[in-house]
Amino acid sequence: MKNLVHIMTTKMLLENKRKVRFMYREEPINEQDSGWRFLCGDENQNYIENPDNIITCDIQTIMEIDKSITPYLSAIVGTAYERKSDDGIFQKSYDVELKISDRGKQRLTGLIDKIRKITATDDYAMEFNKSATEKEIAEFEKRNKVVFTEAVKGWLKYTDGCRLFDGTIQLYGVAHTPLIEINPKGVEDGFIEIGAFNYGDSICIKNEKSTIFLCGETTIEYNDFEDFLEYVIEIGEGGQ
């Protein structure tokens, strides 16, 4: 259960120890938040929108009430599941996934706009590759047996590799060299290198996972690609 610290649920579920019938994972709001939200499934919108009805607790608390959620907890941000009965099998809820994905796209688009504003100045040398196509991304995933999160795919569709802030940061592509490297030398097994800093740290992900790792003498984790871009923006703004 690493990285699954806090979740949000409703009083209706927690206080009455009811089974989970609807759960989804959205962008975490802080480092302690896993992004998971668990509901009974019959809470109405007015109930959910009342902050007094929402409780933050440890993931273990929900697992003690309903262990059937356990196999799904490694799902990536943007995933949603629902079931019709307490003992039913969870099925993906694609309508909800689309809504979560749309919110994620809005955040990614906002961060890209911030980077574009920084790179519009004359202070830094920038190089942006042509965007990758859906087909190029899919072919890379299939060839290397990897699955990128929607945020990473969204970035590749914006620029399939780039150099930022006079080469301080380099991000790799799937169709333009340098290419994203699977299990690179000098990095822990299981990591995928999607870029690097000019001082040597690698920027890595794990297959199907949203967490971004800065791998060097120590490893620093970011919840997702957007959080990492926030860090990139801080570097750019600090450099001005």
N, C-alpha and C positions, 0 to 999 in steps of 0.2 A: 504493500500500500504506500510505497514511497511517493512523495509529492502530493498525496491525497490527504490534506490536513483538514481544512474546514469545508463544510457544505452548507447549503441553505435548504430549509424545509419549512413546512407549515405547522402551526400549533395543532391543527386538526390531526395531522399524522403523528407528530411526536408525542403529544400528551395522551392521545387515545391508542397509541401503539398500533396504528393501522398499517396495513401492507402498502407498499409502493405500487401504484398503477401507472404512474407517469413520471419519467425522469429525463432530464436533458443536461447537456454540458455546454455552457457558454464561456465567453472570455472571462477569466478570473479578474476580480476587482482589486486584488492585492496579492502579495507573495504567499499569504497563508490560505488563500482561497483556491480550492480545486476546480471551481467552475461548475460543480455538480449541483443540480436542483432536484429535489424529490417531493412529489405531491401524491395525495390520495387519488386525485383524478376527478373528484367531484367538487372541489373548491370553485366558487364562481369568481369572476374577474374582480368584482368589488372586494371580495375577501382577500384575494392575492395582492391587490394594490394597496391594502392597508398594512403599513410596515409593522404594526403591532402584532400581526398574524404570522410574521416571518421570523424564523429562529435560525441563528447560526450555531452549528455544533460540530463536534468531531465526527468524522466519517464512521468511526467504530460504533457510535451511538445508533446510527441508522442500520448498520449491519447486524446489531444485536436484535433489532426489531424485525428485519427482513433480510435474511442471508441470500435470498434469491437474486439480489442485485449484484452480487460479487463478480460473476463472470463478465459483467459489462463495464466495470470500472476503469478499464484501461482504454476505453474508447476515446477518440480524439475530440477536441473542442468542435462543436457544431453537430454533435450526435444527439439524437433523441429516441427514446423508446417508450412504448405504451403497451398495456394489456387490458383485456376486458374483464378479467376476474382476478381475485387475489392469488389464485393458484395457476393462472394462465401463463402462457409463454410470452415473453416480451417480443414485440415486433417493432421494427424501425418506423418512426413517424416522420415521413419525408416532408410533409407540409411544414412541420415545426423546424426541421433541419434547414429548410430553405429560408425561413425567417431568421434563424440564428446566423446562417451564412451571409445573409444580406447585411445584418448588423456588423459582422466581421469585415465584409467588403468595404463598408462605409468607414470603418476605422482605418483599414489599410490605405484606402484612397486618401484620407486626410493626412496620414503620415507621409505618403509619397509626395503630396502637395507641399508639405513642409520641407522635404529634402530638395524638391525642385526650386523652392524659393532660396534656400541656402546656396545651392549650386548655380543659381543665376548670377551670383556676385562674381567679381573678377579675382577674388582672393585665392581661389583654389583651382587647380587643374582637374577637370572631370572627364571621364570617358564612359559613355553609356552604350552598351551593345544594343542591337536591334532586338525587339521582343521575341520571345519564343512562342511558337504556335501550340495550340492544344495537342496537335498530332506529334510535334517534336517532344513535348513533355511526356506524353503517353508512351511514346517509343522508348524514351530514356528509362522510364519507370519499368516498362516490360523487360527491356534488355538487361537491366541491372537488378531486377526483382526488388524494387523499392516502391514506396508510396509516399508522395509528398503531401503535406497538409495543404488546405485551400489557400492559406496565407502565403506559403512558399510558392505555390503555383501562381498566385496573383502577382507576386513580385517578378517571377520569371516572365510573365506576360507583359510586364512593364519594361523590364530590361533583363535580357538573358546574359547577365554578367556585367560588372561595372568596376571602375576605380573611383573612389571617393576621397575628397579632401587631400589632393595631391599625392594619392597613393597610400594614404594612411590605412584605408580599408579596401580590400578587393573581394568582390563577391563573384562566384563562378556561375557558369551557365550549363545548359544541357545540349546546346547546339553550337555555341560559340566558345572557343578556347579562351582561357583555361577552363576545362570541364570540371563539374562537380565530381569529386573522387570518392569512391566506395572503399571503406576500410583502408584509409591512407596509412602509409608508414609513419611511425612515430606517434600515432594516436591510438588510444585504447580501442580494442576490437569492438565492433558493433556500431562505430560512429561513421557518419557520412560527412565529409568535409565540403562545406558549401562556400568557404571563403577563408580569408586570413588577414591578420593585421601585419603591418610592415615590421613590427618588432618580433614577430614569430608566432604569436598565438593563433591557433586554428579556430575557425567558426564552424561548429558542427551541429548536426542533428542526429537523431536515431530514427530508424525506419518507422513510418506511420505516427511518430510522436511529435507533439507540438513544441516541446522544450528545445531551447537553443543553448548550446554549451560553448563557452570560450575555454579552449583546452590549451594550457601552457604549464607553467610550474604548478599552478593550482587550477582547478576547474570552477568556473563561475556559471551558474545556471540562470536562464531567463525563462519565464513561464511559456512564452510563445514568440513567434517571429515579430509580431507587432511590438512586444516589450523590448526586443532587441533593437528594432528600428528606433524606438524612443531613445535608447542609449546612443545609437548612431547620431541621432539629431542633436543630442547633448554635446557630443564631440564636435559636430559641425558648428553649433552655435558658440561653443566655448572657443573654437579656433578663430572666430571672427573678432 
